[in-house]
Amino acid sequence: MVRINADMRKSNIILGIDSWTGGASNYSRLVTAFEEVGLSLKLVHFGSLGHDVARNKEEVIDRLPVYDISYYRDQRILSVIKHESPAAVLFLSTEAFLHRAAIRYCRSLNIPTIHLYHGLISVQAVEGGNPDHYSLLALIKMNFSRAYKNIFRILPIYIESLLKTEAGPSDFLQIGRDLLTKVLGGYNKVAAPDAATTCCLVYADSDIVHANTKYRIPKERIFVVGNPDYIKFKLIESDHLSAINNQKKSEIIYIDHGGSNCGLNFKSENEFLLFLTKLNNELNAQGFRLKIKLHPSQYMTTIPEKLREVGINITTDDSFLIDLKSSAAAIVGPSTAAMIPAILGLPVFLARFEQFRDQKYGKSLTSYPRAHVLATPQDLSNILSKCYIDNKRSECIDWIARNIGPLPASDMPKRVAHFVKITAN
């Protein structure tokens, strides 16, 4: 087993590790806060191994230095970590095989690791162990498209990490269990042991239990830092319940969870477009106008252009809050962004129709006092008229207190920097 003495880690570098640059914004928002506490953040990703093959080897994204692993002469994960000799390593997710390899090496090198959640997990039905609803055809296509990369590129790297860190037989057996779960579109209620980090940072109290049970991280090493979506959408405390009396509004916001890009719910972009077109027509018949809040991943597809072609309006990150305040309600999938209309006090309809008919939702959404299951869009008008008779203001105030996380949200990067600094030392 390769080891390094902890005293050899003299740098102030915090090394972010991710599969590609798609999550760079989750790191870049931290750069200034890290600098204020004497830390230097850089991101190393594995894009050239399959997720982002055409990416530059070296670049800067919003002041964040970003390096593909191909930037390094020796492209082995262990060599990169030893070369950077970071004070700590930061992850947005830890169940991917390459991320687990990095965690194993960090343990061998006595380098602390930190898992920063990149969303509010409690909007998903993780308690039941089956939060995702896959399209079977899309799942087959996805497995087929990823087979070569996983078998011939990623798995050998992970197996090498097992050998170099003197893994036991149970670690090798875990590979088969994890592959079977991925192929079948399942969900691990408890992650593999090498997916656990030194500490975990979550958005709100509602995710503490998840971090504790899934990753086996003791509660005293789970810290709540706030929800950066509130920064992204410019939500401030005076906005809380500001739309609770919007019954006379005529717009309905649909909040996409990005499922059509990863086999969830929809088997293709065209099926997703047809779903939205049909929803738009059904709402129009009830006197409502539909507006779509797309998941960021959709902007790598043709969906935005196709929506414009059929006359369906899109709300952007900058206009999202304004558009919600001009809406009567929101229809949502299991998305972190679904918390925003709830905090504003809008009725939130949990989609359970068409491709969402078997979709389940987590406690953060189902416990919202103005949440309603929508089994068919034709019911929306009737449910909406009833839910405005009693707006449940006091219950909503209590719900916000339990689910919003520490305020002000704008201090989230500073909280992350504080806990990373403590962990690194």
N, C-alpha and C positions, 0 to 999 in steps of 0.2 A: 504494500500500500504506500502511495506517495504522500508524504506529509510535509508541511512547512510550519515552522515555529510561529506562533501568533505575534511575537515581537518583530518579525520581519515585515509585518504589514504597517508601514509607516506612511502610506499615501493617504490623501483625503478623498480618493476617488470612490464614488459609488457607481458600480457597474450595473446598468440595466440590461436584462437579457430577454429577448422576445423572438418569436418565430419570423416576424417580418416587421415592416414599418407601419403597418395599419394601426397600431396602438401608440404611435409616437406622441400623439397629443397628450396621452396620459402621463408621459414622462416630461414632455417639454414644459408643461404648466408648472413643473416643480423646480426648474432650473434656478430661477431667481431666489426662491426660498432656500434652496440648498446652499447657494453662494453666501447667503446672509448668515448661515451657521458654519461657514468654512468648509463646505463640501463641494465637490466637483462631480457633476453627473454626466455620464456618457452612456450611449446605448449600443450594444452589439446584437445583431440579429442574424438569423439563419436563412434569409431570403434566397440566397443562391442555391440552397439545398432543395428548393421547390416552390415556396410560397411567393417569392418575389425575385425571380431569376434575372430580370433586366435592371435591377436596381444598381445605382452607383456603389462602388466599394466604400466610398467615403463621401459624406455630405453633412450639411447642417440644416436641421429642421427646427425653425423657431428657436434659435440659439442653442439647440441641443446637438452636440456632436454625435453623429450616427455612423456606425461602421458595419458593413457586412462581414461575416466571418472570413470571407475570401480576401479581405484586406490584409490579414495577417499571414506572414510567411508560412508558419506552421498552423494550418487551419483546424487543428484539434482543439476541442473545447477546453481540455485541461491546460494546454499550452497557452491559450488566450487568457485564461484566468490567472495563471502564474505570471504571464507577461504583464498584465495590468496590476496584479497584486492589490485588489481593491480592499477598502475597509469593510465593505459589505456588498452584497449582490441583491438587486431588486427585481422581482418578477411581477407580472400582471396576471399570470396563470402558471400553474405548476404541474398539471397532469400530462402535458405533452412529453413524449419520451426524451426529446432533446433537453427540455427544461429539467426533467428529473436527472438526466446525466450531469447537468451543471450543478444541481443541488448535491448530488453524491460527491462530486469533486470538491465542492466548497466545504462539505463536512470533513473530508480527508485533509483539507488544507486549513481547517480551523477558521474558516471565513463565515461570518454570520450571513444568513439569508432572510429576506423579507418578502412576504407575499402581500402586495397591495391589490385588493379587489378592484376590478375595473368596471363594476356595476353593482347594483343592489340585487343580490341573489334572492332575497325573500319575495321578489315579485314572481318568482317561479315556484312551481309546486315541488320543491326539492324534498319536502318532508316525506312524500309518498314514494320517492325513488323513481318517478317516471315523469319528469317535468316536460319533456319534449315530445312533440307529436310529428313524426317523420312521414313524409310521402315515401312509400315503399319503392317506387320507381326511381325517385330522386336519390334515395339512399343507396340503391344498387349502382346507379351511375357514379355517385360520389366515391363509393368504395372502389369501383373499377378504375376511376381516374387517379386515385391515390395509391393504388396497389404497388406499382413499380417504385415510386419514391419511398414509400414506407418500408418495403422489403429490402431494397438494395442500397438505400442511402441512410435512412434514419435508424432502422433497427440495428444495423452493424455498429453504429456509433454508440447507441445505448448499451448494447451487449459489451462493447469494449469498456464502457464505464463500470459495468458490473464486475468485469474481470479485474480491472485495475483497483477497484475499491473493495475487493475480496468479498463479494456478495455471497449470500448463502443460497441453498437450493430453493427456498421459498421466493426469493427475488426473481429467479429464472422462471418459476412456475407462474408468477404474477404476470409475466409477459403474455402468456396464453389467455389468461382471464381478461386482461385489458384489451387484447386484440378482438376477442369474441364480443366484448361489450361494444367496442367501436363498430364492428361489422354489423351488429344487430341494432345499432342505434340506441343502445341502452344507456343507463346512467349509474355511476358508482356512488352509492350513498356514503361509502367510506373510501377515500382515495388510497392509492398505494403508499406504503410507508415512506418511500423516497420522494413523495410529493409534498411532504411536510417541511416547513421552513422554521427558522428560529423564532420568528414572530409573524403576526398577521395584522394588517390594517384594513378595517372595513368601514363602509360609509355610515352605517347607522347601527344602533343597538340590536335591531332585528336580525342582523347577520352574525351576531356573536355565537349563537348556538350552532349555526352552520359551520363556521370556522372551527369550532371546538369538536364537533362530531365528525365532520368529513375529513379534516386534516389532522385530528388528534392534537391540536395546539392548545395548551393549557389556557384557561380564560385570563389568567394574569398576564399572558403574553399576547393578548388580542386587544388592539387599541382602536377606538372609534375616531375617525378623522373628518367626517362630513362628506356630503355628496357634491362632487364637482359639477354635476349637471346644473345645479342652481347657479353656479358661476357662468357656465356655458350659455344658459338661457336668461341670464341677468335677473334672476329671481331675488327679491329682497323681502324682508319680513313684513313690510306693509302690503305685500301682494297676497298674503295668506287670507283665504276665503273671500278675496275681492270679487270673485265671479259667482258667489253662491246664490245670487238672485238674477241669473241670466235667462230666465224662462222665456223672455220675449225675443231672444236672439234666434237667428235662422241658419247659422252655420254649424256644422258638425265636423270635428277634427278626427281623422283616423290616424292613429299612431302605429306605424309599422315597426315590427321587431326584427326585420331583416331575414325572416325565415326562408324566403324564396331563393336566397343565395347559398344556403347550406343544407338544403333538403328538408327543412322544417316546414310542414304544412303544405307547401306547394312543390310540384314536381318540375316547374319551369317558370321562367319570367312571363311567358305568355299566359299561363294559368293565373298567375298573380295579377296581371293586367286585366284579365277577364273578370276576376273576382272584384277588383276595384271598380271597374266599369259597371258591373251589375249592381254593386252597392250604391254607386252614385245615382243610378236610375231609380232605385227603390227609395232612396232618400228624397230625390227630386219630387217623386210622386206624393210625398208627405209634406212638401213645402220647404224642405231643407236643402242647403247647398253643402256639398262635401269638399273638404280640403284635406290634403294628405301631408303628414309629417313622415318623410322617408327616413329609414335607418341610414346612417352614413355610408354603409357598404353598398347601398343601391346606386350611389353616384359613380360606381365603377361599372354600371350596367347601362342598358338602353332604356330602363324604366322611366327616368325623368323625362326624356324626350318623347316617349310614347304617351305618357300621361298628358303632356302638353298638346300632343296631336289630337287626343280625344276630348280635349277641353276640360280636364280635371286640374284644378289649381293645386300648387304645392306651396307649403309653408316652409320657410328656411329657419335655420337656427336663430337668426337675428329677428325674424318676425313671429316666431313661435309663440312667445308670451303674449304679444299683442293680439295675435289671431285667437288664442285661447280665450282671452278676455272678451272677445267679440263672438264667442260661440255659446251654444246652448248645452253642449255635452261633448264628450270624447268617446270614441270607440277604440279599444286598445287590444293588443296582444300582450304577452308577458315581457314587457319592456321596462327598463329603468325610467325612461322618459314618461311612462304612464303615471308616474308619481306627480308630475307637474300639474296636470289638470286637477288632480285630487287635492293638492295643496291649495289651489285656487278656489276649491269648493265646488267645482263642476260635477254633475253626475258623470260617472265613469261606467261605460258599458263594456263588460268583459265578453269579447267575441266567442260565441259557441255555436256558430252557424257555418254552413258550407265546409270549407277545409279546416275550420276551427271547431267542428262539432265535438271532437274528443279532447279539446285543449283544456288543460288544467292550469290553475293560477295559484300563486303563493299567498301567504297570509297578509303580506303588506297590502295587497290589492283586495283580497276577499274580505278583510276586516274593515275596509274603508266604509263608513256609514252610508255613503251615496253610491256604492258600487252595485251594479245590477248585471246579472247574466243576461245576455242578449242571444236568445235561441233563434231568432229570425229578425231581420231588419224591419219587417213590417210591424213589429211590436214597439218600435222605438218611440213613436209619437205618443202612444197611450201610456207607456211606462214613464215617459218624461213628464207628462202632464200631472201624473200622480206624485212623482218624487218632489215636485216643486210645491206641493201642498204643505209638506213638512220638510224644511231644509236641513234639519238635524245639526244645527250649528254647534251646539255644545258638544255633541258626540264627535263632530269633525275636529274641534279644537283639541280634544283628548287624543284623537288619532294622530294628528300632526305632531303633538308632543312626543308620541311613542315612535314615530317613523322618520322624522325629518333629519335627525342627527344633530351634531353640535353646530351652533351658529356663532358668528356669521359664517356663511358658507365660503365667503371669500378668503377665510383664513385656512381653508383645507390644506393648501400646499405647505403652509407654515407648520401645521400639525404633523404632516407627513415628515417634513424635515426634522422636526423635534424628535420624533420616535425613531427615525432612521439614525440620527446622531447618537441617541442613547444606545441603540442596538449595536452600532458600529464600534462603540467604545467598550 
